[in-house]
Amino acid sequence: MIHGGQAAGPASRTPAPSIQRGSTVLLADSKQFSAATTPTYGRGGLATQDALRTALCVLEHAEDVQLYPSGLAALTGAIQALTGAGDEVLAVDTIYNPTRRFLVGTMARFGVTTRYFPPTASADEIASMITPATRLIVLESPGSLTLDMQDVPSIAAMARAHGVMTLIDNTYAAGVLFKPLDHHVDVSVQSLTKYVCGHSDVFMGMAAARGPAAAALATSAHEIGWAVSPDDAYLALRGLRTLHARLALHGAAMLTVAAWLAQQPEVIDLLCPALPGDPGHALWSRDFSGACGLLSFTLDGDGRAVDALLDTLELFGLGYSWGGFESLVIPCDAQLAKRAHMVRRSGPMLRLHVGLEHPQDLIADLRRGLDAFAATASLSEQKQEMTAA
Ligand SMILES: Cc1ncc(COP(=O)(O)O)c(C=O)c1O
């Protein structure tokens, strides 16, 4: 029972790599044991994780990629790899909220402080914040929820000239729509949970880099012991094969939904850099090759009316982790309130992830939701008028 059926040798060749499960690596002989030039332990990843890392290097134009068990772990792991006690981080205020939680909590406990700048800050304005302690600038463009654009190439070039590293959360672009490492950024991080895996059933993250940043990430991953399962790595690699096709559909459907939303009387403002007229459109057109399925908008009404909308929608699920095949919606105001440079907006804000359903079905669903919103909003108005009278 112990020796029968053990792996004998290479299997038949298939386009997809095999799922190689293994904690123990069996070394050929004592010479290989002492040379340690081949993997000697499964934690760092075997054939399946290696295949995924190779493909992600191609996607992100990177020399090396580290895998992490979630997108958040990739962000926290990479930030930890690049900083130490006494260092300071400058972060864009529109970063993914759990990244801020890590900076405020764990990093502060380990002696790393953070200051925030608004997404509109220019390279010169960020340069004026740099002190001898500044070690890392954390970017996200388009930023979470409000989708504000940053001039990433000029911020990253400025940082490099000051000897400060840059790290970007590149999850919106999925590595396809924007290539940060070609624009002087040192580390590109993605939640692979989103578009790369693409089916809302896997957690994984990656950090891609070249040169010294890649070496720092590799050392830290080795020391800390980040590991992902070969089954999950297989699913991420499988997702990569259709990533371009899915993203193109998400982006096109989002633009159809956005054009319709712009015409609806209940909608005050659309936040989406792919739309002409958005403040980030010029940077987006210069740097990005397309849009994903994310879109935010504000509404003319109150929280009760928003609840009526959310409870009426059928195709848009109420859920956070976007990038899968399905459409989702979340209210944003509670998360926005945590920002240092909060922009006051005139109405409640929602974020949509436009999935792969037919856009006309999504529009019909949204119209039903907006009807419920409008009915509740006018009831609230009538009540307010009666109270005032
Ligand atoms: C922009 C962004 N970065 C990172 C993450 C974290 O990814 P994960 O859920 O894989 O930890 C998310 C999740 O919503 C996200 O929206």
PDBQT file of the ligand as one rigid body, heavy atoms in Angstrom, charges set to zero:
ROOT
HETATM    1  C1  LIG A 401      -8.580  46.208  -6.073  1.00  0.00    +0.000 C 
HETATM    2  C2  LIG A 401      -8.516  44.964  -5.240  1.00  0.00    +0.000 A 
HETATM    3  N1  LIG A 401      -7.331  44.520  -4.839  1.00  0.00    +0.000 NA
HETATM    4  C3  LIG A 401      -7.216  43.415  -4.082  1.00  0.00    +0.000 A 
HETATM    5  C4  LIG A 401      -8.327  42.707  -3.675  1.00  0.00    +0.000 A 
HETATM    6  C5  LIG A 401      -8.165  41.526  -2.757  1.00  0.00    +0.000 C 
HETATM    7  O1  LIG A 401      -8.252  40.328  -3.427  1.00  0.00    +0.000 OA
HETATM    8  P1  LIG A 401      -8.561  38.948  -2.696  1.00  0.00    +0.000 P 
HETATM    9  O2  LIG A 401     -10.034  38.882  -2.519  1.00  0.00    +0.000 OA
HETATM   10  O3  LIG A 401      -8.037  37.936  -3.649  1.00  0.00    +0.000 OA
HETATM   11  O4  LIG A 401      -7.832  38.940  -1.399  1.00  0.00    +0.000 OA
HETATM   12  C6  LIG A 401      -9.595  43.136  -4.084  1.00  0.00    +0.000 A 
HETATM   13  C7  LIG A 401     -10.808  42.391  -3.672  1.00  0.00    +0.000 C 
HETATM   14  O5  LIG A 401     -11.913  42.848  -3.801  1.00  0.00    +0.000 OA
HETATM   15  C8  LIG A 401      -9.695  44.308  -4.882  1.00  0.00    +0.000 A 
HETATM   16  O6  LIG A 401     -10.892  44.789  -5.256  1.00  0.00    +0.000 OA
ENDROOT
TORSDOF 0
